[in-house]
Protein backbone atom coordinates (compact mmCIF):
# COMPACT_ATOMS: atom_id res chain seq x y z
CA UNK A 1 0.00 0.00 0.00
CA UNK A 2 2.65 2.49 0.98
CA UNK A 3 5.63 2.64 -1.29
CA UNK A 4 8.93 4.29 -0.82
CA UNK A 5 8.71 8.02 -1.23
CA UNK A 6 11.82 10.03 -1.83
CA UNK A 7 12.59 13.33 -0.20
CA UNK A 8 12.45 15.04 -3.62
CA UNK A 9 8.92 13.73 -4.21
CA UNK A 10 7.82 14.98 -0.79
CA UNK A 11 9.33 18.40 -1.45
CA UNK A 12 7.63 18.56 -4.87
CA UNK A 13 4.29 17.63 -3.30
CA UNK A 14 4.85 20.25 -0.61
CA UNK A 15 5.55 22.94 -3.25
CA UNK A 16 2.42 21.97 -5.18
CA UNK A 17 0.24 22.14 -2.08
CA UNK A 18 1.78 25.45 -1.02
CA UNK A 19 1.08 26.93 -4.45
CA UNK A 20 -2.51 25.67 -4.33
CA UNK A 21 -3.04 27.18 -0.87
CA UNK A 22 -1.63 30.52 -2.04
CA UNK A 23 -3.93 30.44 -5.06
CA UNK A 24 -6.95 29.74 -2.85
CA UNK A 25 -6.02 32.59 -0.52
CA UNK A 26 -5.74 35.01 -3.46
CA UNK A 27 -9.13 33.87 -4.72
CA UNK A 28 -10.63 34.32 -1.24
CA UNK A 29 -9.23 37.86 -1.06
CA UNK A 30 -10.69 38.68 -4.48
CA UNK A 31 -14.11 37.38 -3.46
CA UNK A 32 -13.99 39.36 -0.20
CA UNK A 33 -13.07 42.51 -2.14
CA UNK A 34 -15.89 42.04 -4.65
CA UNK A 35 -18.39 41.34 -1.88
CA UNK A 36 -17.34 44.48 0.00
CA UNK A 37 -17.61 46.53 -3.19
CA UNK A 38 -21.16 45.32 -3.90
CA UNK A 39 -22.16 45.72 -0.27
CA UNK A 40 -21.01 49.36 -0.36
CA UNK A 41 -22.97 49.95 -3.57
CA UNK A 42 -26.19 48.64 -2.03
CA UNK A 43 -25.55 50.45 1.24
CA UNK A 44 -25.11 53.77 -0.55
CA UNK A 45 -28.19 53.08 -2.71
CA UNK A 46 -30.23 52.35 0.41
CA UNK A 47 -28.97 55.54 2.06
CA UNK A 48 -29.85 57.55 -1.04
CA UNK A 49 -33.36 56.08 -1.18
CA UNK A 50 -33.88 56.68 2.54
CA UNK A 51 -32.74 60.29 2.14
CA UNK A 52 -35.10 60.76 -0.82
CA UNK A 53 -38.00 59.28 1.17
CA UNK A 54 -37.33 61.56 4.14
CA UNK A 55 -37.10 64.64 1.94
CA UNK A 56 -40.38 63.65 0.28
CA UNK A 57 -42.03 63.35 3.71
CA UNK A 58 -40.72 66.76 4.73
CA UNK A 59 -42.00 68.31 1.50
CA UNK A 60 -45.40 66.67 2.01
CA UNK A 61 -45.21 64.52 -1.08
CA UNK A 62 -45.51 61.12 0.64
CA UNK A 63 -45.52 57.83 -1.16
CA UNK A 64 -47.44 57.22 -4.33
CA UNK A 65 -50.72 55.37 -3.76
CA UNK A 66 -50.16 53.27 -6.90
CA UNK A 67 -47.35 51.34 -5.23
CA UNK A 68 -49.20 50.56 -2.02
CA UNK A 69 -51.70 47.73 -1.80
CA UNK A 70 -55.25 48.85 -1.03
CA UNK A 71 -56.35 48.10 2.50
CA UNK A 72 -58.15 44.80 3.03
CA UNK A 73 -56.67 43.12 -0.04
CA UNK A 74 -55.50 39.54 0.01
CA UNK A 75 -52.34 38.26 -1.67
CA UNK A 76 -52.82 36.90 -5.18
CA UNK A 77 -53.72 33.24 -5.06
CA UNK A 78 -50.73 31.09 -5.90
CA UNK A 79 -48.22 33.66 -4.60
CA UNK A 80 -47.81 32.94 -0.88
CA UNK A 81 -46.51 35.59 1.45
CA UNK A 82 -43.25 35.16 3.33
CA UNK A 83 -45.15 34.40 6.53
CA UNK A 84 -47.09 31.61 4.83
CA UNK A 85 -43.85 30.10 3.53
CA UNK A 86 -42.36 30.18 7.03
CA UNK A 87 -45.47 28.53 8.45
CA UNK A 88 -45.19 25.73 5.91
CA UNK A 89 -41.62 25.14 7.01
CA UNK A 90 -42.73 25.11 10.63
CA UNK A 91 -40.66 28.10 11.72
CA UNK A 92 -43.44 30.52 12.61
Secondary structure, 3 states (H helix, E strand, C coil): CCCCCCHHHHHHHHHHHHHHHHHHHHHHHHHHHHHHHHHHHHHHHHHHHHHHHHHHHHCCCCCCCCCCCCCCCCCCCCCCCHHHHHHHHCCC
